[in-house]
Amino acid sequence: MMKRKSRIEIEGEIVSRVKREMDKPRLTESVRNGFKALAPPAIEKPAARLVRA
């Protein structure tokens, strides 16, 4: 059985993940917009319906 992590341990892990993410270089807005232009348009699929037998 696994021991539940305390709230302080969980919060510490979240903070360390955020700090690691902040260390990564960020894309500038112009680069982000360039990627958006290359992305294919999103096509909405009809919602799947549950068929009852």
Backbone torsions as a table, in degrees:
resi	resn	phi	psi	omega
1	MET	NA	135.7	-179.0
2	MET	-85.6	142.4	177.0
3	LYS	-78.9	132.9	177.9
4	ARG	-68.2	139.0	178.5
5	LYS	-76.6	144.6	177.5
6	SER	-74.5	162.4	-179.7
7	ARG	-60.7	-36.7	-179.8
8	ILE	-65.5	-40.2	178.3
9	GLU	-64.3	-43.4	-180.0
10	ILE	-63.4	-45.2	-179.5
11	GLU	-64.7	-37.8	177.7
12	GLY	-63.0	-40.2	177.8
13	GLU	-64.6	-41.2	179.0
14	ILE	-62.1	-45.7	-180.0
15	VAL	-61.8	-42.2	-179.2
16	SER	-66.9	-36.8	177.0
17	ARG	-64.7	-42.3	179.8
18	VAL	-64.2	-42.2	179.4
19	LYS	-62.6	-41.9	177.9
20	ARG	-61.9	-41.9	180.0
21	GLU	-64.8	-37.7	-179.5
22	MET	-68.9	-25.1	179.5
23	ASP	-74.1	-22.2	-179.0
24	LYS	-73.2	143.9	178.5
25	PRO	-66.4	142.4	179.9
26	ARG	-97.1	148.3	175.3
27	LEU	-79.6	141.6	177.4
28	THR	-73.3	162.9	-177.1
29	GLU	-59.8	-39.0	-178.7
30	SER	-64.1	-37.1	178.2
31	VAL	-69.1	-42.1	178.2
32	ARG	-60.5	-42.6	180.0
33	ASN	-66.1	-34.3	177.0
34	GLY	-63.8	-41.1	177.6
35	PHE	-64.4	-38.8	-178.5
36	LYS	-63.1	-37.8	-180.0
37	ALA	-67.8	-30.4	-179.1
38	LEU	-80.3	-20.5	-175.7
39	ALA	-70.4	138.2	177.4
40	PRO	-68.1	150.2	-179.9
41	PRO	-63.5	143.5	-179.5
42	ALA	-73.8	132.4	177.8
43	ILE	-111.0	123.2	-179.6
44	GLU	-80.3	129.6	176.6
45	LYS	-94.2	144.7	176.8
46	PRO	-63.8	147.1	-179.0
47	ALA	-64.4	139.8	178.5
48	ALA	-71.1	138.8	-179.2
49	ARG	-105.6	140.7	178.4
50	LEU	-81.6	120.6	-179.8
51	VAL	-101.5	121.5	179.6
52	ARG	-97.7	133.8	-179.0
53	ALA	-91.5	NA	NA
